[in-house]
């Protein structure tokens, strides 16, 4: 996984080098060649700033009143504090401000282009002017700030960058601010390169996981802050020995993916990429996130067309193109990788097609197929509210979708419970929920089921569900709206112990048939007879979880067929059967 992230960083041309990082910078301060303030410009989208690569980074070196070089926070540079800031924080920030200015003075001695900036920051009146301007722009103390000096960006100046490299190397090698000289670290084999290296004690932070349990300051992928996590007397990240360069590469790749190719799915982020670039229009995972609208080709059809083009040679494709996907979240300052998947591009397209084929279900009006569901709609089908869904559940369902695995049975149990609750409250059917139940049986194997009504399905539980839908329709046709009808009164019990209720409901149906005109009464009699002919004398005494789920599917698809009308239902079933055979 880490090797793939390093490859991605190289593919994107990221300037991954120890001592440099990418920051979301909110403000650009323009300084003239004479050290005068020209302007303060906002960067980014007005909220989080603009990603800026190559920012000098004092990783694991900025404790004790030390500041980052060139790119720092508004608080450190302009001494802008939030209201009621503590005296201790103000004093610590002033110490960092002095260090920031001193490092610029040292750098400007070797890089004259930085002299105007050093002059500007050495003048308290000019710093006050900058602070007032930032206050007018409603800057926050924690916002990052960078510079433009006489029309030039010092971050892109190789002389400035080389000065920073030399200063950092000398600081790491020598005594740090009066501390005793460190003992020479032992060399170990790098887990990423296999070379003999001095491992990093702490790794750079991966940022952007604060919405899924991470820290605002960032999280580490490999961290060992407790003795119980360490072995052989090793400390901190030495327990996962890695060199600075490859670590910076996978961290930069990770951060770039989170910024540009991540989707939040409930309590996790999903990131994915390809060995060779793939356009959004041909990215199968974009279909799962956000299927095409009803006026466009369906997600399943789009996947079929891509797959057909690949297999026929009409679409040029890199033979060994592969996809990579991670499900991640944050936990106590660490990055939690909940899932990792990789495989061929063609395999991914086929599994995307199969995902939507398995979820395909008739709409509640019975006249069409329900729109392809978004992935989060499928997740939401098993809970009352999306905020209730745990991160492991999302990760498991995502893995099932991409790997073509069966739907875990506990998810179906949850979906069934939500289906019953909605039914008793007389709420509309949830298409994604019904599609998930159908997908469970298809992916489990040994079950053939189309999206429309399956009249000849061999499951007696399915046929019992159909029967209840017919009897409920019969009651409504005979008596109109009677409040709590057959479904509200008997559904839960009938779906669990049909043997106790089917006979009673059939007997009661005879009374309702007598209230209908001849044609409609005959139609209901034919429907009941057709279903009973398939059940015969095999009405199950009780149904387990799978039986109750089959009962729910039979009930739903029969209700949809009833709503469409007999003729439309028959046509839909026939058309769907042909489609199923073609698939």
N, C-alpha and C positions, 0 to 999 in steps of 0.2 A: 504493500500500500504506500509506504513512504517513498519507495523508488518511483512509483507512478506519479506521486506529487512532485518529486524532483524533476521528472521528465516534463510534467506540465509547466513548471516554472520556466524551464529552458524553452519549451515550445512557445510560451508567451513572451519570451525575451525579457523576463523580469531581472532587474539588476540585483540579484540575490548575493549579498556579500556581508559577512559579519561586520557589525559596526554601522550598518545602514538599514533602514526600514521604510515602510510605506505608512504614512499618516494621513488621516483625513483633516486637512488644513482648512480652517474657516475664513481666514483673513490674509490678504496680501497687502503689505505696507510698502509703498513706493517712496524711496529716498533719492534726493538729487545728488549729483557729484560733489556738492558742497556740504552735504550732511543735513539738508533741510527736508522737512516732511512735505511730500507732494500730495499723496492721496492714500486713503484706506479703502480697499475694494473687498467686497464679500465674495467668497468662493463657494462653489457647490450649489446645492439645491435650496439653500436657505435654512437647512436644519443641521445636517451632519458634515458639511464641508466637502472639499474635493480631494480625492486620493492623490497624494504627491509621493512619488517614488524617490529613493535615494536620500532620505532625511537622515542625518547623522544620529546615531542611537547610542546612548550610554547604558545599554543593557547590563544590568548587574553592577553598574559603576556609578550610579547617580544618587547613592545614599549620602547622608551627611552633608547636606547643603550644596550638592553639585547639580548643575543643570545640563540639559542637552545642548549641543552646539548648533547654532544658527536657527533651528526650528524649535520653538518652545511655546508654552502656554501664554495667553494674554496676562494672566496673573503674574507670572515670573518676569516677563519682559516689561510690561507697562505698570506693574504694581497695582492692578485693578482687582479689588477684593469684593466679595459679596457682602451684603449688609450683615452687621453684627459678627464679623469674622473674629476669631479668637486672637489674642495677643501672641500666643505661641506660634500660630500659623503665619501671622504677619511677619514675625521675626524670622522664621524659617524661610519664608519666601524672599525676604530682603537678602538673606545670605545667598540664596540661589541666584538672585538677580546680580549680585556682585560677582559671583563665579561666572555667570553668563557673559557679563561685560569683560571680565579679565580674559576669558578664552578668546573673545573677538579681538581684543587688543593684541594678544599673542599671534593670532592668525593674520591680522592685518600687517604685522611687522614683516611677514614673508609674502603677503598677497596685498599689494597696494589697492586693488579694487575694493577691498573691504574697509579701507580707511574712512570713507564717508559714513559708513554704518557705525564704526567705533566712535567717531566724532559725535554722531547723533545721540548715541546712547550714553555718552559721557556728560551730556548737558541735561540737567534736571528739568529745566524749563521745556526743553523739547520732549522729554519723556512725559511731562505733565500734559503738553499739547496732544501727544499721541493718546494718552489715557482718556482725555476729554472727548477726543474724536471717536474712540472706540465705545465710550459710554453713549454717545449720540447714536451710534450704529447698533446699540443694544447688544454689544458683544458680551459674552459670558466669560468669567475668569478661567474656565477650563478649556475654552476654545484654543486651538493651535494657530500659530501665526508664522508666516514666512516673509521673505524680503525680496524686493527688486531694487537694486542699487545702480543708479545712473543708467537705467534701462536694461541691466543685465541681471540674470538669475545666478546668484553665487552657488546655488546647489549644483548647477551644471558646469561650474568652473573646475577643471581638473586639478588646477593648482591648489584650490581650496580643499578639494576632496583628498588630495595627497597629504596636505598638512594634517587633516583630521586623522587619516590612517596612521601617520607617524606618531602623532600625539597619543592616540589610543594604544598603539603597540607599546610605546614607552611607559605609559601608565600601567598597562597590564603586566609588564615585565618587572617594573621597579617597585620599591616601597610605596604604599599609598597613604599619603598624608600622615606621616608619623608612625604608622603601624610597622611592626617588625616585618622584615622581609620574609615572604612566604617560603615554605619548603618547596623544593622542586617537586612538581606533580609527576606521578608515575604515568608512563605511557600504557595505553591499552589498545586493543583492536577495535576500530570503528565498526559498529553494527551495520552501517550503511555502505561503507566503501571497502572494509576489510583491511584498511591501512593502519599502521601504528600511529596513534595520535594521543595528545593530552585531551581527555574528554571535557566537555563543558560541564560546569558545576550546576548551572541553571540554564534553561532553554528560553529563547525569546517567546513572547506571548502571541497567541492566536486570538484575534479580536473579532467581534461581531456576533458573539453568542449570548449577549446579555438578555435577549428576548426568549432564550430557551434554557435558562438556568445558569448561564455563564456570568462572569464578573465584568463590570464595565471597563476595568483596567486590562482585561484580557485573561486568557487561560493557557496553561501549558499542556502539551501532549504527553510529555514524560516528566513527571515530578515525583520526588520522594522526600516528603517533609516529616516523616515519622520513622523511628528506628525499626518498627515492625515491617516496613516496606524495603528495608535495606539488607544487603547481604555482603559477606566477606569483608566487613569493615569499610565498605565504600559509602560515600556520602552523596546525598542529593542525586542529581542526574547522572553521576558517574555509574550508577547502577544500570543505566542503559547507555553505555559509552558511545558517544557520537561526536564527531568533529564539528567545529563551528560552521564551516562552509556548507556541507550538505544539510545541516540543521536549518541554516538560514534559508536555503533553497526550498525545503519542504514547508517551512513556516510561511515564506512569501507566497508559495503556490497555494497553500491552504487559505491564507488571507485573501488572495485574489479570487479564489473560487467562492468564498463566502460573500465577497462584495459583488461579484458579477454573475454567478451561476448557482445561487442558492434559492431555495423555496422553503418558507416556513410551513410545516404541516403539523398543526397543533403544537405539541411541546418539543418538536425536533426541527432541525434544518436538514434538508436533503440537498446535496450537491452532486452534480454529475458532469462529465465531460467525455470527450472522445479522443482516441489516439490521433485521428485525422479529423479536422474540423467538419462539422455537419451543419447545414443551414437550419434555421428554426422551422421552416416549412417541412423539412424532412427529418426532424428530430422526434422520434417516437415518444420520448418522455414528455415532450411539450404537449402531446395529445393527452397523456394521462393527467397532467396538471390541469390543462385547460382544453378540453375537446373542442373541435370546430363547432360553430353554431348550427342551428337547425337549417339555416339557409345554405349552408355549405355542405361539402361532403362529410359524412360521419367519420369519426376517428377510426372505426374499424375499416371502413372503405378506404380511407387514406392509407392506412397501414397495409392493406391488401395490395393497393396500387404500387406502393413503394417496393413491397416484397416481390410482386410480379415483375416489375421493371428490373430488379436486381437479378432474379433467376433467369430472365429471358435475355439479359445482356443489354437491354435498352437503356439502363441507367449505369453510367460508369461509376464504379465503386472500388475503393482500395480493398484488395482481397483480404488483408489482415486487419482491417479497421476494427477497433474494439471500443466498448463503452466501459466506463468506470463510474460507480455510484456509491456514495457514503451517506449514512444517516447519522447525524451527530447532535450532541447537546452539551451543555456545560454542567459540571457538578463539583462544587467546592474548590473552584479554581483550576480544575482539570478539564480537558476536552474528553468527552465520552464518545467514543466511536461505537455506535450501537449496531451498525451493520456495514458490511463492505461487500460489494458485488462487482464482478467484471465478466465480460463475455463478448462474443462477436456481435457486430452491428446487425447482421442478418437475423441472428437469434433474438436480439432485442425487438426488432420489428415484428417478428412472428409472435413473440409473447405479448406484445402490445395488442396485436390483432386478436389473439386468443382471449386476453383480458376483457376486451369489450364484447367479444362474441359470447363469453360466458355470462356477462352481466346483462346482456340484451334482454329486455322484458317489455311486454305489451303495456302501453299507457293505460291509465285508469279509465279512460273513456272507451277503450277497446278498439279504436279505429286506426291506431297507428302505433309505432314503436316509441317508447319513451326516449327522450334525448340521451346521448351518451353522458354518463355522470362524471363529474370531476372526482378526482381521488378523494378530496376532503368530504364530498357528499357521501361517498361510500363509508368513510370513517364515521361520519356523523350519523349513519344509519344504525349504529349499534349503541348510541348513547342519547340521553335526553338533550344534552347541550354539548357543543364541541369543546367547551372549556373543561368538561368532565373526562375527556379521553386521555388516558395515560400515554406517555411517550413510548413505552415498550409495545403498546398495541399498534400505534402508527407504524413503528419500525417493522413489526411482524407482518402487517398487512401489505406494506410496501414491498417487503421481500417476497411475499407470496405473489404479488402482481408481476414483478420483474423476473422471478425465477420460475414462474409457471407452477407453483406449488399449491396444494390443497388449502382451502380456507380453514383456519383453525376452528374446531367445533365450538369453543367458548364464545367466539364472536357471533356465531349463528344463534347460540342460546340468547345472547344479549339482543340481537336483532329481533328474534321471535318475541321476547318480552316487550320490546317497544312496539311491535306490531299489535300485540294483544291490547296494550294500553291505549293505543290510538283507536283501535276498533271499538272498545268499550265506550270511549268518549265520542265516538262517531266522527273522528277526524279523517282527513283525506289520506289515502294510501301514499306511502313514501316509495317512489320508484326505485331509488338506489337500494333501499332495504329489501325489496322484493327481488331485485336483480342479484343481490348478495346471496340470498337464500338459494336461488336457482344456481348460481355459480358454485355454491358449496357442493351440490350433488353432482354437477358435471365434473368438477375437479377431483372429487372423491373417487370417481370412476364407477363404471357399471350402471350409469344412469343416462338415459337419453331424454332430453327435455328441450322443447322449443320455446320461443318467447311467448307465443300465443297459447291458447287453450290446447292442452294435450288430452284429447278425448279418450284415447286408447292407452293411456298410461297404466302400467300394470300394478301400481301401488294402490292398495285398497285405502290407505290413508288419504292419498290424493283424491280418490273418487269420493270418499266421505266428505272431504272439504268441498268438492263440487256440489254434492248433494245439499249441504247446508246453505250454500249460496242460492241454489234453486228454490229451496223451501222458504228462504228469507224473501226472495223475489215474489214467490207465490203469496205469502202473507201480505206483502205490500200491495200487490195487485188486487187482492180481495178486500182488504180492510183499510188501505191507505196508511197514513202516518199514525201509528198507535203508540208513539213514544218509545218505550223500551220494548223492542220487538224480539224476534227469535235470536238474532245475533247477540244483542246486548245481554239477553237472559241466559242463553245456552252455549255461546261459542266456547268459552274456556273449558267448561265441563265436557262438551261434546268432542273437543279436540284432544282431550286427555283420555276419556273413557267413552268412545263412540258406541260401544256395545250396549251401554245403559240408556242411550238417548235416541239412537236412530229409529228404533221401532216406535217410540212415543211420538217423535216428530212426524213420521210418515202417517201415523194414525190421525194426528191433528190436521195434516194436510188435506185429508178428505173433506173436512168441514170447509176449508177455504176453497177447494175446487168447486163446490156447489154454489158458490157466490159469483162465479165467473161465467161469461158467455161461452157458448160451445167451442168456438175456435181457439180462444185463449186457454180454456180449460184443457182441451185436447193437447195443445202444445206443451203445457206443463206436465200433463200425464206422460207424454212421450219422453220428455226430458228425465223425469223421475224413473221411468221404466228403463231407459237407456243406461242410466247410472247404476241402478240396482242390478241390471243384467251383468254389469262388470264386477259389482261387489259380490253378487250372489249371496251365499250364506256365510261369507267370510268376513263379516263385520268384526274388526278386532275389539277385544274387551278393553284393552288399554293401548296407549301409544307412547313410545319413548320419545326422546328429543327429536330424532330424525323423523319419526312418524308425525309428530306434531308440526314440524316444519313443512313436510309434504302436505299435510292437511291445510296449512296456511296458503301454500302455493296453489293448491286446487281451488280453494275458496276464492283467492284473488283473481286467478285467471278466468274462473267461471263468472265472477261479477263483471269483469271487463268485457267478456263475451256477451253477457246479458245487456250491458249498457250499449254496446255497439249494435245490438239487434241481431236476430238470428241470421239474416242473410249476410251482413257485414262480418259477423263472427266467423261464419263458415268460409267466406272468401279470405279473410285474414289468416285463418288457420292453414288454408291450403297454400297461400302464398308463402307463409312462413315455413311450412314444411319443405317446400321446394328450395327456399333459401338455405335452410338447414342442411339439406342434402348437398347443395352446391358448396357450402362451406367445408 
